[in-house]
Amino acid sequence: MSQISIEQGCAQYCPPRALTLIQAIAVKEFKDNLRNRWLGLMAGILLILSLCVSFMGSAVSGTVVLLESAQIFSGLVTLAVFILPLGAILLSYDSFVGERESGTLLLLLTYPLARWHLVCGKLLGHAYVMITACVMGFGTTALLLLAFVEEHARHALIIGFIHLIFSGILLSLVFVLLGYCVSLSVREKAKALGVLLLLWFVLVLVYDLVLLTALVSLAEVFNRQLFNLLILINPTDLFRALNLLANPADSLSAKSSLALIAQTGMGPVLMYAMLATWIGLLGLLASWIFSRQEV
């Protein structure tokens, strides 16, 4: 085989330039968060809190026993829906406004890369961070629980943690992209953080209280289609519904008012697709905002 044909064959397996640029940005973001100990801190918080929920959740009743699987996951979902969006916000709020203030964003744009390369690269790097944190935090808890539960309950436990980790990563990426959109729309880091904390407060706390209140008090006029629509427009409710559906409670003690959210009539596949749609739409929005800005 000639030298030219060998070079042509090797060239076919070279990654496209865009993928190379995105990967380089992603590795840089991951190393930055590893260096500033954000990754270790996030993984440690998830691990400690998930261990407390799993092994000490029964302490409020006066005894320390291992709760049933549905009760454990109910507590872990409540924990994750607070911690993961907040962690994603703190990770991403200064991704663009911070680099604009320091002048590094202008420097990055002098290199031969498109603006969407930068958005995708940062998203991929932050995805690496959240994947590592979720796997280390929840995965370690799952391994410890497997050593204590009975053999017939292990399969459900494994499936439940797979859903929790995977959906938790998707939820985190939704809030990372919300952080990008706000970071691209303001000129000060403090303002970006304030706006994102307000969004977190509304989506995680206020929205569910209003939705459950309306569902209970207006049950006669609250039809299924409207309820499903209200679930779809809030990614935190999608996350809750998905995990409550994947880990149904059999006993009355394991059920809560949030179980109403799981009664959407939608399957897990559709809920995962909706979370992925949120990520796609917010990614396009962030790229569009960035493309129309002057740095």
N, C-alpha and C positions, 0 to 999 in steps of 0.2 A: 504494500500500500504506500502511495506517495506521501511526502510530507504535507502537501496541500490538503489531501483528503483527510489526513489525521487531524489537522488544525480545524477543518470544517466540521468534522465529527465532534470534536471537543467543544466547539462553539455552540453546537446545538444544545449542550447540557449546561451552558452558562446561564445563571439566573438573569432575568431582565434587569435593566438598570434601575427601574423604579423599585423593584423588590429589594435590591441591594441597598439603596438609599434608605428605604423604610426600615429595613433591619438594622442598619447602622444607627439610625436615630433611636430605635427601640432599645438597643443594647446600651446606648449612652444613658437613656432615661432609667433603665433598670439599675445600672451601676451607680448612678447618682443617688437613687433611693436606697440602695444597699449601703452606700458609703455614709449617708446621713442617718442611718439606723432606723429609717421610717419602716422598712420592711420587717425588721425584727420586732419593732414595737407593735405593729399591727398584728402580726402573727401571735405575739405573746398575749396581747389583750384578748384576741379571739379564743386562744387556748385556755387561758385562765377563766374567762367568763363561761365558756362552754363546759368546762369541767365542773364549775360551781353549779350550773344549771342541771347537769346530768347526774352528779353524785350528791349534791346537797339540796336539791330542789324540794325534797320532802321535809326539810328541817322546820319549815313554817308550821307543819302539822304536829310537831313535837317528837317526831321519830326520824331516824336517818335510815331510809331504805331506798333501794333502786326502784325508781318509778317505772311504770309500763312505757313501752316504746312511744305510744302516741303522746303521752304527757311530756316525755323528754323532748320530742320534736316540736311540740307546741311551744315549749319554753325556748328552744333553740331558734325557732323561727322568729319569735318575738324579739329575742336578743339580736339576731342577724339583721332584722329590718330596721333596727335603730343604728347599729354599729357600722354595717357595711356602707350605707349611703353617706354617713358622716365621714367615715374614713376616705371614701372616694372623693368627697368634696375637699377635704384637707389635702388630698394628694394632687388635685387638679386645679384648684382655684387660681393659682399663680402661674399656670403653665405658659400663658401667653402674655398677660399683663405684667408679670414679674420679669420676664425676659425683655419686654419692651422697656420697662423702667431701667433695667441694667444695661440696655444697649445690645444685648446678645441676639435678640430677634432680628435686628437689622443686619447684623453680621451674618447670621445664618442664611438670610435671604440673598446675600451676595453670592452664595454658592449655587452651582447649577442644579437646583432642585425646585420643583413646583410647590406651591403652598399646601396642596393636598397631600404631598409626600410628608410634610412636617406634621400635619394633623394625624395621618395614619400611623406615622412612626411613633409619635407620642402615645397614641391610643394603644398600639401594640406593646410598647414598653410598660405602660401602666397596667395593661392586661397581664403581663408577666408578673408584675408585683402583686396584683390582687389574686391571681391564680396561686402563686406561691404562698401567700398569707392564708388563703382559705384552705388549701390542702394541708398546710402545716398545723393550722389551728383546729379545724374540724376533723381532719384526717387522724390526728393524734388522739383526739377524744373518741373517735369511732373505734380505733384499735384497742383502747383501754376498755371501752364498753363491751367489746366482743369477748374479752376475757372474763366478764362477769355475768353476761346474760346466758340464758339456757340455749341449747343448740337449736331448738326449733324456732327461736326468735332471731337468730343471726341473719337469716336471709332478708327479712323485713328491715332489719337495722342497716344492713349494707345498702339496700335499695334506697332507704330513706336518706342516708348520708350522701349518696351519689346525687340524688335530686337536690338536696340542700346545698352541696358544694357547687354544682353546675349552675343552678338557678341563682345562687348567691353571686357567682362571678358575673353572670349576665346583668343582674341588678346593679352591681358595682360599676359596670361599664356604662350603664345608662346614666348614672350620676357623674361619672367621669366626663362624659360628653356634655352633660348639663354644665359642668364646671368649665369646659372649653368654651361653650357658647357665651356664658357670662363673662369669662376672662377675656374673650375677644370683643366684648361689647362695652367694657368700662375702661377707665384710664388709671385706676388706682387699685392696688391689691386689697386694701381695707374694704373698699366698696364692693369688690367682687366677693370677698368672704361674707360680708353682711347680706348681700342679695342671696347667696347660696344657702346660708343658714336659715334665712326666711323661707326659701323654697323647701328646705329639709323639714322645717317645722310644719309647714302647711301640708306637704305630701305625706309625711310619716305620722304626724299626730292629729292635726285638725281634720284632715279629709276623712279618715276612718271614723272618727267620732260623729261627724255630720252624716256620713253614709249610713252607719248603723242606727243612728237616731231616726233618720228618715225611713229606713227599712222597717223598723219596729212600729213607729207611730203612723206611718202612711202605708201599711201593708196592703190595704184594700185597693189603693190606686197605683201602687208601685209595681208595675209589670216587669216580667223577666227581661224583656229586651232593653228597657231603660237601665235596669240593674246591671246587666252585662256590659252595657256601654260605659257606665260609670266605673266599673272595674277596669275596663280596657284603657281608660284614659289616665290611670294612675299605676305606674310600674310597681310600686310597693304593694298594692293590692293584688296585682298579678302574681307577685312572688309569694305572698301569703296564701292565696287561693291554690296555687300550684302545690305548695308543700303540705297544706292541710288536706288537699285531695289525695296526695301521694301517701299520706300517713293518717288514714281515717281513725277516729277514736271510737272504740267499741263501748267503753264504759262511760257512764254519766259523769264521773269525776274527771275524766280526761277531756271532756268537751268544754267549750267556752263560747262566748257570744261571737267571737271571730269565726267560729265554724260556719256561720251564715254566709261568710264571704266565699267559702268553698262551693256553695250550692249555686254555681253559675250555669251548669249544664254543659260547660266546655271541658274538653279533655286536656291532659297534660301536653300533648303534641301541639295543640292550638295555642296554649298558653306560652309554651316555649317559642313558638313562631311569633307571637305578639311581642315578647320581650326582644327577640331578634329584630323585629320591625322597628321597635323603639330605638334600638342601637343604630340601625341603618338610617332612619329619618334624622336623628340627632347628629349623626356623622355628616350627612349631607348638609344639614343646617350650619354646622360649625365650619365646614369647608366653604360654604357660600358666604358666610359672614366674613371669613378671613380673606376670601378672594376680592371682596369689595372694599377692603380697608387699605388705607395708606399708613405704612409704618413710620 
